[in-house]
Amino acid sequence: MDRSNATAECGCCGRSIRGEPVRGERGTAFCSSGCRDIRRTLGPAAEGGADSASEPGGSPRAASPAAPDGRVETFFRIDGMHSPTCEEYLESVADSVSGVSDAEASYVTETVRVAHDPEAVSAGELRESLSRTGYTAFLRDDAADSETGSAEARRSREMSGSRKRRSDEVLGLRYAAGIVFGAFLLVPYVSVMYPTHLAPYLDLAFLDAFEGAFRLTGASGFLFLRVYFVLTAVILFFTGMPVLRGAYVGLKMRRPTTDVLVAVTAVSAFAYGTGAVLLGDNDIFYDLTLVVAAVATGVAFFEASVKRGALDRLTELTVSQASEARRLDADGEPRQVSVGMLAPGDRILVRAGERIPVDGTLVGDDCTVKEAVVTGEALPVPKRTGDEVVGGAVVSGGAAVVEVSDPVTSSVDRITDSLWSIQSADHGIRRRADRLASRVAWALAALAVTVGVGAFAVGRSGPEAAMTALLGLLVATPWALGVATPLSVATSIRDAMERGVVVLDDTIFERLREVDVVVFDKTGTLTTGEMDVVSTDAPDGALAAAAALERRAAHPAAAAVVSAVDGVDGRADATQPDVREFRTHAKGVSGTVDGREVLVGSLGLFVDEGWRVAADVESAAREARGFGRLPVVVGRDGRAEGLVVVGDEPREGWAETVASLRERGVEVVVLTGDDPEATDFFAEQEAVAHVFAGVPPEGKTAAIRRLQRDHRVAMVGDGTNDAPALAAADLGISLGSGTALAADAADIAIVDDDLSLVETTFDLAAAARRRVGQNLGLALVYNGIAVPVALVGLFNPLTAMGAVVVCGGLVGLNASRPLLGD
């Protein structure tokens, strides 16, 4: 938006006000009545004045600080982020680069925002700095892959691009290597070593041949060591690299995660096995290293595959940004150019049905524009010469000649920038298992030191004391916690996907259960977002004449009127009336049909043209508009004869969904950019706590922020104008008909336009939490077996693997159960 003519800033959302402001209490200026109502109902921002985008409690959450003078903000997408520890690490990496003033990272959205001096450090140099320790950074603007269709959602393009495919392929290769080579290396364990360990305890004839059969002495021991040491190390450091990297980052940031527990077990088993070979002992736990590394990486690969499948389920969504424009040359001839080539003052031609690429001023003929993508207003808006138009809006009637504003920008671009800033600061929450691991890791370190020192104190040699400490780690470390949570998450995502709910963030199941306010957008969410005929009340002759004119009109309501009239008595097959002198008005059309003057349009058009309107027709038109519908008046020969009412109707089952949420104790709020009179119907519903209408995108985010002071908020929307609010909410939910930016901002995408699935997501979240809790308990079965066995002196590779099989089997079986009953 050009701020040169701005007279004030909105007292709610901070948006620049152009034109006459809406005044509130004490003369405060607002950009809209919606922002005024938000301020009046929800109170001022935490620190007063315009919204400061703060978290509950006033702490900064999602609003990024503006880049200092001369500095720019660059957004990166990072492959490999999977925990809050990754956020801290990458922020520290970026902050260490000279020329960087600020950095914010979010593993939830795999985004890093860096404010930097472009003269001191370029975006390319930052990308190289962030691409370390297994992370891969790339500019978010370059995230789309050329092979992907232009109609796909941004997040879908990013997550299915070549870089992401390579990342998934490498993870799959690591897993395959662990399985293939691990299986090969386990053959001697299964065929020789396990029977050798079993023989002393079972009096079975076939085991007699194995007793004492496997002893690592002399040349045979060192041959075994050379072969198994090298091959096991390859699997540990190739297959297990994702886990080892996660452990390294966690220890470096002093926030251990379950990766540390898995890495401690795998590395301790490898070190103990190597020491055992050197000491001539046959308690070699290389098998534990192989299995733990392969299982942990396999579960990570399964989780990645499930998430990839969930993303593939997303429908192709409309894109709200235009990459090209039709610029008019000096001779008036249109020429296709990229939006980046436009300059202030250029004139561009936008035909009916096309999207306006940038903000500007209408300088050609009058037209109608559908601005729902930016404002949320369902009905088309008439535009006259001199009116401002916003980038991202669609010309729905006529053609627009637009003079490009200074600076060259688009309202959708600003929404995108706002969205990315919010996402980069959308820090993730730590999984329950990670919180537990953080406490356990330090206790394990203390245990290892205590056991080792104790063993040395009672007379054991240094190597023997070290082996005792390593054995204590193998017995006590709950490594299965690192498998239980991602496996539970993956199966929960899969079950949700099968029900048409695509989960884009694996912390969703923990975040949703805390939600106590659900905010619904209206247009396209609670309503269908499409124009349909609701009722007709006019003589057949007048309707036929209206349809004849509307066939030539480009107004979105025209098609609905024609469809409704054609469906009556097979009129579509009848002889078409003779139309002459067809004219287009800002709010309707007129012409001569079969020799009679016909006017079709708004009530205001009839008043402007001086046509007579009966009191009953006027009353019906005003009543229809009060329900958010569009009354189309039809008349002949100077007199209105009736109405065709078209409207954006509520979705089927919306009332049941809202009522069920209310029964759960969840407060329901409706937030829309549509006119206040179009929301009266929803305000009358008992289950709806508040309705705010006429709210711009910035105002929606401000409302979310105010609600977050005392509540955990979920936002349900489908439009580009909803994207910042979706990202700012504690949880964002987009519908299948939504735009690309809405899908990008949301944590959950409902594949179908079925509002009942909003309630289903709450059920899934509750069930997923129970599943994670159950599997965390089952993950401790390994230690429940290993600790007693070690206390009686029977812990060896066979009993250890038995504990692994029992624990892993229970976790796997529990995770494979359906999340919800039918």
C-alpha positions, -999 to +999 in steps of 0.1 A: +000+000+000+012+035-008+016+052+025+022+087+010-014+096+015-019+079+048-035+101+074-033+078+105-027+043+117-055+020+128-058+019+166-063-019+164-041-034+137-017-006+130-027-005+093-023+029+075-057+045+070-065+060+036-096+082+034-120+089+062-112+068+093-138+050+115-139+067+149-142+049+181-143+058+218-122+089+227-118+096+190-095+067+182-091+062+145-097+027+129-093+015+094-126-004+095-157-009+117-144-045+123-112-032+139-132-008+160-154-036+172-124-058+180-108-031+201-141-024+218-149-061+226-114-076+232-096-045+245-064-029+235-032-047+227-009-057+256+010-025+256-019-003+243-023+013+209-019-008+178-015-045+181+020-055+191+016-091+180+024-105+214+019-139+229-003-144+259+014-126+286+028-100+264+059-118+252+069-114+216+058-143+196+052-139+159+059-104+148+094-100+135+112-068+143+117-046+114+150-048+097+172-019+106+179+008+080+200-006+051+193-042+061+170-067+044+151-097+056+158-130+038+137-161+043+152-196+040+136-230+039+157-256+058+156-293+053+165-314+083+148-294+111+128-315+135+130-300+170+131-268+189+168-276+195+173-272+157+158-238+160+182-226+186+212-241+168+204-225+134+196-192+151+231-193+168+247-202+134+230-172+117+238-148+146+275-158+144+278-145+108+291-110+104+265-086+091+235-104+107+215-083+131+187-108+139+176-144+131+145-164+140+139-200+131+109-223+133+111-261+128+073-262+126+075-244+092+111-252+085+117-215+080+146-192+091+143-154+088+176-135+088+179-097+090+213-088+075+233-062+058+234-072+021+267-054+017+284-074+044+269-108+037+248-120+007+219-143+008+241-169-010+267-168+018+240-171+044+226-201+026+261-217+027+265-209+064+231-225+073+238-256+052+259-274+078+257-304+102+232-322+079+209-292+073+202-279+038+192-243+033+177-227+002+160-194-004+123-197+002+115-177-030+133-205-049+116-233-031+092-241-060+104-269-083+102-263-120+086-297-125+056-288-103+024-273-116+019-237-111-015-243-094-001-261-064+002-247-030+035-231-020+041-256+008+033-285-014+058-272-040+085-268-014+079-301+002+079-320-031+107-301-048+139-317-060+158-308-027+132-324-006+131-355-028+168-358-025+166-355+013+140-382+015+159-404-009+191-402+011+171-410+043+157-440+025+191-451+013+204-449+049+176-471+061+180-496+033+218-499+040+210-505+077+185-533+068+205-550+041+240-549+057+226-552+092+207-584+083+239-598+068+259-590+099+233-604+122+235-639+107+264-650+128+246-637+159+215-656+152+232-688+141+262-690+165+264-663+192+228-664+205+229-703+209+263-699+226+248-675+252+217-697+256+235-731+260+246-726+296+211-720+308+191-746+288+197-784+289+188-791+253+207-815+231+211-794+201+226-766+222+254-788+236+274-782+204+273-744+209+286-743+245+319-725+245+319-726+207+324-688+203+356-675+219+374-644+206+411-653+212+442-649+191+439-644+154+402-653+152+393-625+176+412-598+157+397-610+124+362-607+139+371-573+152+385-560+119+354-572+099+327-563+123+343-532+137+345-517+102+311-528+089+293-520+121+309-486+122+298-480+086+262-487+095+264-467+128+278-436+111+259-439+078+225-453+087+225-437+121+238-403+110+205-384+114+203-396+150+239-388+157+235-353+142+204-347+163+223-358+194+252-336+186+230-305+181+211-313+213+243-316+234+258-285+218+227-265+227+225-283+261+190-294+254+192-332+250+164-349+230+155-385+224+182-386+197+207-384+226+192-415+242+193-434+209+229-423+201+241-432+237+228-467+233+241-472+198+275-457+205+279-474+239+270-508+224+296-502+197+323-492+222+315-520+245+316-546+217+350-532+206+363-534+241+349-569+245+368-582+215+400-566+227+395-583+261+386-617+246+350-615+259+321-628+238+295-603+251+297-583+219+268-558+215+274-549+179+240-564+172+224-538+195+242-511+176+229-524+142+193-528+154+190-495+172+205-475+144+184-492+117+152-490+137+156-454+147+164-444+111+136-466+098+110-450+120+123-415+108+120-427+072+085-440+079+075-407+095+089-388+065+071-411+041+038-407+058+042-369+059+051-370+022+020-390+015-001-365+035+012-336+014+005-356-018-031-358-007-036-320-008-056-309-037-042-284-062-051-250-049-056-217-065-026-194-065-031-158-053-001-142-069+003-134-106+038-137-121+031-119-154+013-088-165-001-074-197+017-040-200+003-014-224+030+001-247+029+038-258+008+028-288-017+010-266-006-025-276-005-050-248+028-069-242+033-098-218+060-090-192+071-104-158+057-085-128+093-077-118+096-055-149+067-032-140+075+004-130+054+030-112+030+047-137+030+017-161-005+008-174-016-028-174-046-045-189-064-071-169-092-089-186-124-104-170-115-135-150-078-126-146-060-116-114-047-081-109-009-086-104-001-054-084-018-026-066-028+004-086-055+029-097-083+021-122-079+044-152-100+026-178-137+018-180-157+008-149-156-028-139-164-051-110-137-068-089-139-097-065-116-089-036-124-119-014-088-132-017-076-101+001-106-087+020-128-117+025-158-098+009-179-125-009-197-101-032-181-084-062-172-047-057-179-022-085-149+000-094-150+033-112-122+053-128-099+067-101-107+039-076-078+019-061-075-018-069-055-043-049-031-069-063-045-104-059-081-094-066-099-109-097-116-088-123-151-104-125-169-081-149-155-059-178-119-053-182-095-031-161-068-008-172-047-002-140-020+024-135+007+008-113+012+024-079+044+037-064+061+016-050+053-014-072+037-039-048+008-062-042-015-066-013-010-104-016+028-099-015+025-079+017+003-107+032+029-132+021+057-112+038+036-110+069+029-147+068+066-156+064+076-133+093+050-149+115+060-184+105+097-178+111+089-170+147+064-199+152+086-218+175+078-254+181+070-271+213+091-299+227+077-334+225+068-350+258+096-376+251+121-348+245+112-332+278+117-365+295+149-372+276+163-338+288+160-349+324+171-385+318+202-377+298+220-359+326+210-386+351+225-412+328+257-393+326+259-392+363+250-429+365+278-438+341+304-418+360+292-432+393+293-468+381+327-464+365+342-448+395+326-473+418+340-502+397+375-487+398+372-481+436+365-518+443+397-529+424+388-532+388+413-520+362+407-488+342+394-507+311+372-529+331+357-499+350+350-482+316+333-514+304+312-515+335+301-479+329+292-486+293+272-517+304+253-495+328+244-472+300+232-501+278+210-513+306+196-480+319+192-458+287+155-457+276+165-455+239+131-467+228+117-433+237+133-421+205+113-446+185+080-445+203+071-408+197+079-406+159+062-439+153+031-428+171+031-395+153+035-412+119+007-436+124-015-408+138-008-387+107-016-417+085-049-423+103-058-386+101-050-386+064-073-416+058-101-395+073-094-365+050-074-345+076-039-337+065-016-328+094+013-306+083+030-303+117+036-332+140+031-311+171-005-306+162-017-334+184-002-318+214-012-282+206-048-289+196-059-303+229-051-270+246-074-250+222-104-233+239-113-208+212-120-216+175-121-186+152-140-192+119-136-171+087-170-167+071-167-165+033-157-199+019-154-215+053-188-212+071-203-204+037-197-220+003-181-189-012-201-193-044-230-174-058-262-194-061-298-184-066-317-185-033-351-174-045-370-158-074-401-136-071-409-120-105-431-126-135-419-152-160-417-126-187-395-103-166-373-132-156-368-143-193-359-107-202-335-105-173-318-138-184-315-125-219-295-095-207-275-114-181-262-138-208-242-109-221-230-097-187-197-106-169-210-101-133-207-132-112-244-131-103-253-131-140-244-168-144-265-177-114-295-157-127-293-173-161-290-208-146-320-203-124-342-189-152-331-216-177-341-243-153-377-232-152-400-250-176-372-258-200-368-222-209-332-228-221-346-246-251-370-219-260-364-192-286-341-166-272-355-130-270-342-103-292-318-081-273-308-046-285-289-016-271-272-037-244-255-015-217-233-023-187-236-003-155-215-004-123-243-022-105-263-040-133-272-041-170-299-027-192-311-029-227-341-035-250-356-070-250-383-078-276-389-041-279-393-034-241-368-015-219-354-038-193-332-030-163-315-056-141-293-048-111-292-034-076-318-014-058-295+016-060-293+013-098-331+015-101-330+046-078-303+062-099-321+055-132-354+069-118-374+037-121-403+031-098-398+005-070-428-008-051-425-008-013-428-046-011-399-051-036-378-026-018-385-042+016-377-077+002-344-064-013-333-049+020-343-080+040-323-102+016-292-080+019-294-083+057-287-120+054-256-113+033-274-121+000-274-101-032-309-090-043-311-085-081-340-063-090-356-069-124-380-045-141-394-034-175-406-001-189-396+020-159-410-002-131-394-029-109-414-061-112-396-084-088-364-099-074-339-127-080-320-133-048-285-148-051-262-154-022-233-172-005-251-198+015-239-214+048-222-248+044-242-279+052-237-290+088-221-257+099-245-252+127-239-288+141-202-282+140-204-250+159-228-264+184-206-295+190-175-273+196-196-253+221-205-285+239-168-293+243-164-260+261-148-243+231-157-207+224-166-199+188-158-166+171-166-156+135-141-132+119-147-119+084-139-092+060-175-092+047-200-065+054-215-064+089-250-068+075-239-101+059-231-116+093-263-109+112-274-145+106-244-159+124-245-133+152-280-146+161-267-182+167-265-191+204-233-212+199-214-182+184-198-160+211-186-131+189-189-119+153-165-093+139-172-081+104-155-058+080-121-069+093-089-065+070-062-092+071-042-072+096-072-069+118-077-106+118-042-111+131-048-084+157-080-102+169-061-135+172-034-118+193-059-103+217-077-136+221-044-154+228-039-133+259-063-156+278-069-185+254-053-210+231-068-202+197-074-222+165-083-204+133-103-220+105-100-203+071-096-208+034-085-175+018-053-156+013-066-129+036-068-155+063-031-166+060-015-143+085-042-151+111-039-188+104-002-186+110-005-164+140-030-187+157-019-214+180-033-237+154-043-231+118-068-252+099-075-246+061-103-261+040-097-280+008-111-251-013-086-227+002-059-207-015-022-216-016-013-191+011-040-204+034-027-240+030+009-227+035-001-210+068-021-238+082-010-266+105-039-288+093-055-290+059-089-305+056-089-321+021-127-318+016-149-288+023-165-307+052-167-286+084-176-317+105-139-327+101-130-298+123-146-316+152-129-348+140-095-331+143-102-326+180-110-363+184-079-373+165-057-350+187-071-365+219-066-401+206-031-393+194-021-380+228-033-412+244-014-432+218+018-413+225+014-417+263+008-455+258+038-459+236+061-439+259+051-463+287+057-493+264+091-479+254+103-484+290+096-522+287+131-526+274+145-512+306+119-531+326+135-563+312+171-552+310+175-539+345+163-570+364+182-592+340+214-572+346+210-573+384+211-611+383+240-612+360+223-624+329+225-594+306+242-603+274+235-598+236+208-625+236+188-611+265+194-575+253+180-584+219+151-602+235+142-570+254+145-551+221+121-575+203+095-575+231+096-537+235+097-529+198+069-554+191+046-539+218+052-504+206+047-513+169+015-533+176+000-505+197+010-478+171-007-498+143-041-499+159-067-475+144-066-441+161-104-438+163-130-464+164-155-466+135 
